[in-house]
Amino acid sequence: MSTQDTKKKDADELLARDEKYVIRPWTGTGEPVPVVEGRGCVIKDAYGKEFLDFTSGYFVNQAGHCHPTVVAAATAQLSQITQVSGRHTTIPLVNLAEQLVELSPKSLTKVFFTTGGSESNEFALKMVRQKSGKGDIMSLENAYHGLSLGVLGGCASEKYRKTAGIELQDNFVRVPTPYAYRHAGDSDCTTFCLEAAEKEFQKNSNIAAVIAEPIQAVGGIIPSQQYWDGMAALCDKYGVFLILDEIQTGIGRTGAMFAADHYGLEPDIMTIGKGLSGGVGSLAGVLASDELVEGFYGGTTPTSAGNAVSAAAGLALIGVLQEEKMIENAANMGVYFTEAVAALKDPWVGDIRFKGLLGGVELVSDRETKAVLPKELVVKVKDTLYEDGMLITVSGLHGNVLRLQPSLCITSTQLDSFVASLKKALDSVRGQA
């Protein structure tokens, strides 16, 4: 048997065992990819095929796969101390906490570490409910804040909420998202959304907080400065806390350390996760103001929260992003990506939305009417890209947005390769339609 045949046999067996033993959250054409190696923005599967990874490991590998500095920091920490009780502390934990507070908006003074984004949002809700004595939370349409039961009600997707298996008593109030591309009405999108939010505040005095991503990762919805100025003013006017969910938008993703920086926001709470540890372990957190920290009782702490190995990796990651100017690269490549896709002048490209390297390309069947491209055609575009070695996901309110969030080390040459592949995929699928 040749080396290639042996490799195929081993890869087939790996996937067969995965199917037999692993509960998979979702499936799709070409999934799961049996990944065996990754460097920068490139991964290799067990068959030997290489992909440009525009998911960055589901948006966690900010500096790319296996950055040597991040790997070295985690490896060194493994021989010192890995995990201690939440009653105690470690050097990398304290160093990372200090760094995060220094980099975050001035309103945030301390960090409560967790092990994931959903968990961070759960604790954020605990904080505001304990402090205010109020139970309701305002969230936005098209929002995603996690799939655990405490935050599931804040998820706009009905199919996700139904995963609870029961009718949720969730205390969430949803208001319109500033989705300017699809807004239809007499007033402008920002005014419409802020007026709808104020009406909810006026009729419901039990709202403890607003929770929202500064820029919505699902579909890449980028609010205006006027929207965030207005929402912050409403929170002050009605005495509710502002929780910014920066789990996907933070740690350089949008071309700033945090997306709040683009708008000059000073939230009461900011939740972080995903890219925080550079792909090493599970590390997330809640940054909070002095007001919310005072008297807060978490009940206990997540067992592995602030794990020393993940914290050491996270500290190294922040250094890499700064020293190698990856945050600036994210800002520049977002502009480059937008212009390169726009230059295709493809009839199916309806809107291109990027802030740094968070965003996507919304596909339509008619640019004038903005009719959503049918799901089966969107899937074919995704699958055609996959066959050409481009790993992406699809998202958006209507499931028609190509979600493109590569690591922050992506180059213009790699983006050119993707755009060329996208042109071929769009032409090919359109020719078959």
C-alpha positions in Angstrom: 0.0 0.0 0.0 1.4 3.4 -1.0 2.0 6.2 1.6 -1.0 8.1 0.1 -3.2 5.1 0.4 -2.1 4.5 4.0 -2.8 8.2 4.8 -6.3 7.9 3.3 -7.1 4.7 5.1 -6.0 6.3 8.5 -8.0 9.4 7.8 -11.1 7.4 6.9 -10.8 5.4 10.1 -10.4 8.6 12.1 -13.6 10.0 10.7 -15.4 6.7 11.2 -14.4 6.7 14.9 -15.5 10.3 15.2 -18.9 9.4 13.8 -19.2 6.5 16.2 -18.1 8.1 19.5 -18.4 11.9 19.2 -21.6 13.9 19.6 -21.3 16.7 17.0 -23.1 20.0 17.4 -23.7 20.3 13.7 -22.8 18.7 10.4 -22.3 19.9 6.8 -20.7 19.0 3.6 -17.1 18.2 4.1 -17.5 18.3 7.9 -15.9 17.5 10.2 -12.5 18.2 8.6 -9.9 15.9 10.4 -7.4 18.6 11.2 -3.9 17.4 12.1 -1.7 20.5 11.7 -2.0 24.2 11.6 0.4 27.2 11.2 -0.7 30.7 10.8 -3.9 30.9 8.6 -3.3 27.4 7.1 -4.5 24.1 8.3 -3.8 20.6 7.0 -6.2 17.7 7.2 -5.4 14.0 7.7 -5.6 13.4 3.9 -2.8 16.0 3.3 -5.1 18.7 1.9 -4.4 22.3 2.9 -7.0 24.9 3.6 -6.9 28.6 4.2 -8.8 28.9 7.5 -11.3 31.7 7.5 -12.8 30.5 10.8 -9.6 30.8 12.7 -10.5 27.7 14.7 -14.0 29.2 15.3 -12.6 32.6 16.0 -10.1 31.8 18.7 -6.7 31.7 17.0 -6.1 35.5 16.9 -2.4 35.2 16.1 -2.9 32.2 13.9 -2.6 28.5 14.6 0.3 27.4 16.9 2.1 30.8 17.1 5.5 29.9 18.4 5.6 32.5 21.1 2.1 31.5 22.5 3.2 27.8 22.3 6.4 28.5 24.2 4.6 30.4 27.0 2.1 27.6 27.5 4.8 24.9 27.3 7.0 26.7 29.9 4.0 27.1 32.3 3.2 23.4 32.1 6.4 22.6 34.0 5.6 25.2 36.8 2.0 25.1 37.8 -1.1 24.3 35.7 -4.2 24.5 37.9 -4.9 25.8 41.4 -8.1 26.3 43.4 -10.1 29.3 42.6 -9.4 30.4 46.2 -5.8 30.9 45.2 -3.9 32.7 42.4 -0.9 32.4 40.1 1.6 34.8 38.5 0.2 34.5 34.9 -3.4 34.9 36.2 -2.5 38.2 38.0 -0.4 39.5 35.1 -3.1 38.8 32.6 -5.8 40.4 34.8 -3.7 43.5 35.2 -3.0 43.7 31.4 -6.7 43.3 30.5 -7.7 46.1 32.9 -5.1 48.4 31.5 -6.2 47.8 27.9 -10.0 47.9 28.5 -12.2 51.0 28.8 -11.5 53.0 32.0 -14.9 52.1 33.5 -13.7 48.5 34.0 -11.5 47.8 37.0 -11.4 44.1 37.8 -11.7 40.7 36.0 -13.7 37.6 37.0 -12.3 34.7 35.0 -14.4 31.9 33.5 -13.9 29.1 31.0 -16.1 30.2 28.1 -18.2 32.9 26.5 -21.6 31.7 27.6 -20.4 31.3 31.1 -19.0 34.9 31.1 -22.4 36.2 29.9 -24.2 34.2 32.6 -22.0 35.8 35.4 -22.5 39.2 33.8 -26.3 38.7 34.2 -25.8 37.6 37.8 -23.9 40.7 38.5 -26.5 43.2 37.2 -29.4 41.3 38.6 -27.8 41.1 42.1 -26.9 44.8 42.1 -30.2 46.2 40.6 -32.7 43.7 42.0 -34.3 43.7 38.6 -34.8 40.6 36.4 -35.3 41.6 32.8 -32.5 42.0 30.2 -32.8 43.9 26.9 -31.1 42.2 23.9 -31.1 42.8 20.2 -32.7 40.9 17.4 -30.1 38.8 15.5 -28.2 38.6 18.8 -26.1 35.6 19.9 -24.8 35.5 23.5 -24.3 31.7 24.0 -26.3 28.5 24.2 -26.4 27.7 27.9 -29.8 28.0 29.6 -29.2 31.3 31.4 -28.4 33.2 28.2 -30.2 31.2 25.7 -33.2 33.5 25.8 -31.0 36.3 24.6 -30.3 34.4 21.5 -32.5 35.7 18.6 -32.5 32.4 16.7 -35.7 30.5 17.5 -34.1 27.2 16.5 -31.4 27.8 19.0 -33.9 28.7 21.8 -35.8 25.5 21.1 -32.7 23.4 21.9 -33.6 24.0 25.6 -36.3 21.4 25.1 -38.8 23.4 27.1 -40.5 26.8 26.9 -38.0 29.3 28.3 -38.9 31.6 31.0 -36.0 33.8 30.1 -36.8 37.4 31.1 -35.3 38.7 27.8 -36.8 41.7 25.9 -35.7 41.9 22.3 -35.5 45.1 20.4 -34.5 45.8 16.7 -30.9 45.5 15.5 -29.4 48.5 13.6 -29.2 46.4 10.4 -29.0 49.3 8.0 -28.7 47.2 4.8 -32.2 45.7 5.3 -33.9 48.5 7.1 -37.2 49.6 5.6 -39.2 52.5 7.1 -39.9 56.2 7.1 -37.2 56.9 9.7 -33.5 56.1 9.4 -32.3 52.8 10.9 -30.6 54.3 13.9 -33.6 56.5 14.9 -36.0 53.6 14.4 -34.0 51.2 16.7 -33.4 53.8 19.4 -37.1 54.8 19.5 -38.0 51.1 19.8 -35.6 50.6 22.7 -36.9 53.7 24.5 -40.5 52.5 24.2 -39.5 49.3 26.0 -37.7 51.2 28.8 -40.8 53.4 29.2 -43.2 50.4 29.6 -40.9 48.1 31.6 -39.2 49.3 34.8 -37.8 45.8 35.5 -35.0 46.0 32.9 -31.6 45.5 34.7 -29.3 45.8 31.7 -28.8 46.0 28.0 -26.6 43.2 26.6 -25.2 43.6 23.1 -22.1 43.1 21.0 -20.7 46.4 19.9 -20.6 44.9 16.4 -22.8 41.8 15.8 -20.6 38.9 14.8 -23.6 37.0 13.3 -23.9 38.6 9.9 -21.4 41.3 10.6 -23.8 44.1 11.6 -21.9 47.3 12.2 -24.0 50.0 14.1 -23.3 53.7 13.6 -21.6 55.9 16.1 -25.0 57.7 16.6 -26.6 54.4 17.5 -24.1 53.7 20.3 -24.1 57.2 21.5 -27.9 57.0 21.7 -28.0 53.6 23.4 -25.5 54.6 26.0 -27.6 57.8 26.7 -30.7 55.7 27.1 -29.0 53.4 29.6 -28.0 56.5 31.7 -31.5 58.0 31.4 -33.3 54.9 32.6 -30.7 53.7 35.1 -29.8 50.4 33.5 -26.4 48.8 33.1 -24.7 48.3 29.8 -23.1 44.9 29.1 -20.9 44.7 26.1 -20.4 41.2 24.8 -16.9 41.3 23.3 -16.4 37.5 23.2 -16.0 37.6 19.4 -15.2 41.3 18.8 -12.5 41.6 21.4 -8.7 41.0 21.5 -7.9 42.8 18.3 -10.5 41.2 16.0 -12.1 44.5 14.8 -8.8 46.4 14.3 -8.8 47.7 17.9 -8.1 45.9 21.1 -11.8 46.0 21.9 -14.7 47.1 19.6 -15.8 49.4 22.4 -12.8 51.5 21.5 -14.2 52.4 18.0 -17.2 54.0 19.7 -15.6 55.4 22.9 -18.0 53.3 25.0 -17.6 53.0 28.8 -19.6 49.9 29.7 -20.5 48.7 33.2 -19.5 45.2 32.1 -17.5 43.7 29.2 -17.4 40.0 28.6 -14.5 38.4 26.8 -13.5 35.0 25.6 -12.7 33.0 22.4 -9.4 34.7 21.2 -8.3 35.4 24.8 -5.9 32.4 25.2 -4.7 32.1 21.6 -6.4 28.7 21.3 -4.7 27.2 24.4 -7.4 25.8 26.7 -10.6 27.5 27.6 -10.3 31.0 29.0 -12.8 33.8 29.2 -13.8 36.5 31.6 -16.0 39.3 32.9 -14.5 42.8 33.3 -16.7 44.9 35.6 -16.9 48.3 37.2 -16.2 49.0 40.9 -20.0 49.5 41.4 -20.8 46.0 40.2 -17.9 44.2 41.8 -18.8 45.6 45.3 -20.8 42.9 47.1 -20.9 40.5 44.1 -21.3 36.9 45.1 -20.7 34.4 42.4 -21.7 31.4 44.4 -18.5 29.6 43.5 -16.1 29.9 40.6 -15.8 27.7 37.4 -13.4 25.0 38.3 -10.8 25.7 35.6 -11.3 29.5 35.4 -8.1 31.3 35.0 -6.1 28.2 34.4 -2.4 29.1 34.7 -1.4 27.6 31.3 -4.2 29.4 29.4 -3.4 32.6 31.3 0.3 32.4 30.3 -0.7 31.8 26.7 -3.2 34.7 26.8 -0.5 37.1 28.1 1.9 36.0 25.4 -0.8 36.4 22.8 -1.5 40.0 23.7 2.3 40.7 23.5 2.4 39.1 20.0 -0.6 41.1 18.8 1.1 44.3 19.9 4.7 43.5 18.9 3.8 42.1 15.5 1.2 44.8 14.8 -1.5 42.3 14.1 -4.3 44.6 15.3 -3.2 47.2 12.8 -3.0 44.4 10.2 -6.6 43.4 11.0 -7.7 47.0 10.4 -5.8 47.2 7.1 -6.8 43.8 5.8 -10.5 44.5 6.6 -10.3 47.5 4.2 -8.3 45.5 1.6 -10.8 42.6 1.8 -13.8 44.9 1.4 -12.3 46.6 -1.7 -11.1 43.3 -3.3 -14.6 41.7 -3.0 -16.3 44.9 -4.2 -14.0 44.9 -7.3 -15.6 41.6 -8.4 -18.8 43.5 -9.1 -20.6 40.2 -8.7 -24.4 40.3 -9.1 -24.9 38.0 -6.1 -22.8 40.2 -3.7 -25.3 42.4 -2.0 -23.4 43.9 0.9 -19.8 43.7 2.2 -19.4 44.4 5.9 -16.0 44.3 7.7 -14.7 46.1 10.7 -11.2 44.8 10.9 -11.4 41.1 10.3 -14.9 40.6 11.6 -17.7 40.5 9.1 -18.8 38.9 5.9 -20.3 39.1 2.5 -24.1 39.0 2.2 -25.4 37.1 -0.9 -28.5 38.1 -2.7 -30.2 36.9 -5.9 -31.1 40.5 -6.9 -29.1 43.5 -5.9 -31.9 45.9 -6.5 -34.6 44.1 -4.4 -32.0 42.6 -2.0 -33.8 39.3 -2.3 -32.0 36.7 -0.2 -30.0 34.1 -2.2 -31.8 30.8 -1.6 -30.1 28.6 1.1 -29.3 25.8 -1.2 -27.3 28.1 -3.4 -25.5 29.7 -0.5 -24.5 26.2 0.7 -23.3 25.3 -2.8 -21.1 28.4 -2.8 -19.7 27.4 0.6 -19.1 23.8 -0.6 -17.4 25.0 -3.8 -15.1 27.2 -1.7 -14.4 24.2 0.5 -13.4 22.0 -2.5 -11.0 24.8 -3.5 -9.3 24.8 0.0 -11.2 27.6 1.6 -12.7 26.9 5.1 -15.6 29.2 6.0 -18.9 29.2 7.8 -22.3 30.8 6.9 -24.3 33.0 9.2 -26.7 36.0 9.2 -30.3 36.7 10.0 -31.3 34.9 6.8 -28.4 32.5 6.6 -27.0 34.2 3.5 -23.8 35.8 4.8 -20.4 34.2 4.1 -18.7 34.6 7.5 -15.1 35.4 7.0 -13.0 35.8 10.2 -9.4 34.7 9.6 -6.6 35.0 12.1 -5.2 38.5 12.4 -2.0 37.5 10.7 -3.7 37.0 7.3 -1.8 38.6 4.4 -3.1 40.4 1.3 -1.7 37.5 -0.8 -3.9 35.0 1.1 -6.9 37.3 0.8 -6.3 37.5 -3.0 -6.3 33.7 -3.1 -9.7 33.7 -1.4 -11.2 36.4 -3.6 -10.1 34.5 -6.7 -11.6 31.3 -5.3 -14.8 33.2 -4.4 -15.1 34.5 -8.0 -14.8 31.0 -9.3 -17.3 29.7 -6.8 -19.9 32.3 -7.6 -19.6 31.9 -11.3 -19.7 28.1 -11.1 -22.8 28.0 -8.8 -24.6 30.6 -10.9 -23.9 28.6 -14.0 -25.5 25.6 -12.5 -28.5 27.5 -11.0 
